[in-house]
């Protein structure tokens, strides 16, 4: 079943102040690496299962999706230095994956994924805020996101971060 999606945009000049750091709350935040493929695929599957964006995919499809994200020859290559993982110990809780969006000539928040057991703890906000900070530091002035209509949690997350729904002229 295909759902309608809306584009959101954030211009860094309009963005507010960052939230508290993950480190101060006992979490480790670091850049995403290709070696993270398997744990990211497992996290993605758990994060999407039973949501509006879940279409019955299994681990194989999740691995393929993460492989596509990591592909350096993709039309929309990953921005690994701006993509972050949030963990404690060896357990991955949340990730924000950023890629270069060729169509719009700016970065795209491809995924913000959080394990269901770790939702409602502001980890998605921490990961998104850190990725936005890294994008701004890297010299980008705008970032976009595409959110499925009805994905209320993502809509709230991005609106709180300062994104505005983008309406094409």
Secondary structure, DSSP 4 states (H G I P E B T S, - for coil): -PPPEEEEEEEGGG-------SGGGT-EEEE--GGGHHHHHHHHHHHHTTSTT--S--HHHHHHHHHHHH-TTSTT-B-GGG-EEEEETTEEEEEEEEEEETTTTEEEEEEEEE-GGGTTSSHHHHHHHHHHHHHHHTT--EEEEEEETT-HHHHHHHHHTT-EE----
